[in-house]
Amino acid sequence: MSGRPDSDTGRENADSEAAAGQDGTDGPAETGEDARRARWTAVGTGAALTLAGLAAALLRLTRSAPALVPAAYAGGAALCAAASLLGSRGRTRRALWLLIAGVMVMALGDQFD
C-alpha cells in the first residue's frame, strides 16, 4: 500500500494516451482508412461472388441439372449482390454475414448437382 489516496493519476493517463497516438495504432485517420478499406473489400468481394454465382447458374441451366441447382446459384448470387450493396453503404458486418450466407447457398446448390 504505497499509493496515496490523493495522488494525481491524470498525468499518467495523458502520457499513455499520447504514447498510443504516437505509435500509430489507434489514430483517427487510420480508423477512417480502415473503414474505407472494409467497404471496398465488401463491395469487391460481393461483386466477384455475384458474377461467379450468375455464371455458375447460367452454366447449370445449359446442362442437364435439376432446376434446384441453378436456382440455388442464382439465390446465392442475389445474396452476394445484396451484401455488396450493404458494404457500399458502410454496413460491413452485415455484408460479411450475407456473403457467407450466399456462398453457403451456392455450396448447397453444388451438393444437389
Beta strands, then each sheet from edge to edge (+ up, - down):
end
